[in-house]
């Protein structure tokens, strides 16, 4: 007999599956800002009812991925170039601090933590010829594994929030192999600064890396006309 706990778990898994699907559609620009999300299509493709689709959309609305279309369903959220710029300003401030604090801890303790060892593995995997999706996932894991060593819980929560909010624009940046290779070199420089206790360099290189990613993403957005200035 199926318990209520099992039913709740199944419902939760279905909702997470829908969330991942909608995020993927938005990340890969299969739907552009302002375009409608057809709930029936999502439900039919995943073999679920409309309930987990509606729940997923409400959660994604809270995260800023989609917007309610005046009671007529949901559309992909529209972000202006100024929105993207501001989110990267916030990310740079937070991630620069986190990188500096991690490096100071490494310098004080004279050892590399477990997560930093993981970061190096992620970095090595990113340097191989892999798909965009794999690279993006490893990119997130690489940065997260470094920042978590700072033990700045609230800062890390905010970093995760704004990383997620800008992730769909990183996809456009990472689409170019030359951009991925350049990012890999920058990641290596950041990592070397961290493990060698160079706090100022770790912060500076992190800021430069994010600024370049931001500028490339905005350049792509202007070129394609996906979003416009206010």
N, C-alpha and C positions, 0 to 999 in steps of 0.2 A: 504493500500500500504506500502511495506517495505521501510524504509528510509535507506540512506547510513550509518547513525549512527547505525541503528539496524544491518546492514550487517557487519559493522566493529566490533560491539560487539560480534556477533555470531562467526566471524572469530577468534577473540581474545580468546573466550571461548574454541573453538576447539583446538587452539594452546596450551593453558594451559592444556587441557585434555591430549594432546599428550605428553607434557613435563612431567606431573605427571606420565603417564604410563611408559615412557622410564626410568625415574628416579627410579621408583619402580622395574623395571626389573633389573636395575643395582644394586640397593641397596640390593635386595634379592639374588643377585648372580645367577639369572637365565641366565644371559649372563656374561661371565667373560672377563677380560681385553684382548683386541685383537680380540674378536669375533665380527662378522659382525652383524649389525642391519638391518634386512630385512624390508625395508620400506613398502612393499606391505602387509606384515603380520600385521604390526601396523595399517595401514590404514583400512584393512579389519576388524580387530578385533574391532576397535573403530567406524567403519562406517563413515569414513571421506575420503576426497581425499588425494592425495599425497602432496598437497600444504602445509597444516598445519603441516604435518609430516616433510617436508623439512625445514620449518621455525623453527620448534621446535628443530630440529637437529642442525641448525646453531646457535641457542641460547645456546644450551647445549654444543656446541663446544667452544663457547666463555667462558663458565663457567668451562671448563675443564673436562666435563663428557664423551665426545665422541671426536673422531679424524677423520679427513677426510682420507679416504683410497686411496690416490693418484688418486682422481677422480672416484673411483669405489664405492662410497657410504661412509658409516660411520661405524666405529668400536668403541667398548667401549674403552675409553682412558686407556692407560697403565701407571701405576705409579710404580716407583721403591720403595723399602723399604726406601731408602734415601729420596725420595720425601715425603713419609708419615711422616718420622721422622722430616723432616724440617718443614712441615706444622704444626705439633704439637708443635714444638719449638716456632713458630710464635703465635699459639693460646695461649700457656701458658703465653707468654710475655704480650699479649694483655688482656687476661681474668684475669690475676693476677692483672694488673693495674686497670681494671674495678671493680673488686671485692673490691679492697682496697679503691677506690674512693667512691663507694657506701657506704661502711661502715663508712668512714669519714663523709659523709653527714648525715647518720643516727645518728652518735654520736653528730654532731654539732646541728642538729635540734631536737634531742631527740624524734623522732617519726618515725614510720614505714609507708612508702608511700603505695599508693594503689597497685602498681605493686608488692611490696614485700608481701603484703597480698595475692595477686594472686599466687605468687611463692609458698607460703605455701600450698595453695590448690592443686597446681600441684604436689607438693611433696607428699601430702597425697594420691593422686590418684596413683602415681607411686608406693607407698608402698603396693598397693593392687595387687591381682593376675590378671594381664592383659596380653594381647598379646604383642609380641615384637613390632609390628607396633605402638600400642597405647603408649607403654612405650617410644619408640624413639621420638614420637611427643611430649609427656609430658616432656621428657628430654630437648628437644630444648626449649620448652616454659618456663620451669623452669629457665634455665640459662639466656634466653633472658629477662625474666621479672626482673631479678636481674640487669643485665648489663644496661638495659634501664634507670634505676634509677640513673646511673652515669652522664647522660646527655652529655656523650662524644660521640658526633654524629659520628665523623670520625672513632674513635676506634670501635664503635659498628658496623659500616658498614664493617670494615675489619674483625671483629669477625664473622659476618654473612657469609662473603665470605668464610673464611677458615673452618667454621663449616660445610657449605654446601659441600666444597671440600673433607672433611674427613668423611662425614656422611655414605658413603657406607662401610667404615671399622668399624664404630661403630656398624653396624648391626651384624657383626661377633662376636664382643665382647658381645653384648647384647643377643646373642642367648643362652648363658648359664645363667640359672636362678641364680646360685651362683654369677655370675658377676653382674647381675642386683641388687641383694640384697646388695652386697657390695657397689655398686655405690649409692644405696639409703641411706645407712649409711653415706657415704661421703657427699652426698647432704645435709643431715640433719646437719652434722657438719659445713659445709660451711654456711648454712642458719643461724644456731645459732650464728656463729661468726659475721655474717653481722648484724643481728638485735640487738646484744648485744654490737656493737661498737668496736669489736676486729679486727681492720684493718689488723694488721700483721698476725693474724691467718687466716683471710678470704683469704688473698693473698696466704699464705703458703699452706693452705688446697686445694685451687683451683689448684695450681701448682701440688701438689701431686696427685690429682684426675686425671688431664689430663695426667700426666706422666704414671700413672698406666693404663689408658685407651689406651694410645699409645703403651705401652709395650705389653699389652694383644693382641691388634690388630696386631702388627708386629709378635708376636709369632704365631698367627693363620695364618697369611700370609705365614710365613716360613714353617709351618707345612703342609699347603695345596698346597704350590707351586703356588699359584694364581699369585703372582708377585715375582720377583727375585731381588737380589742385582745387582748393576751395574757390 
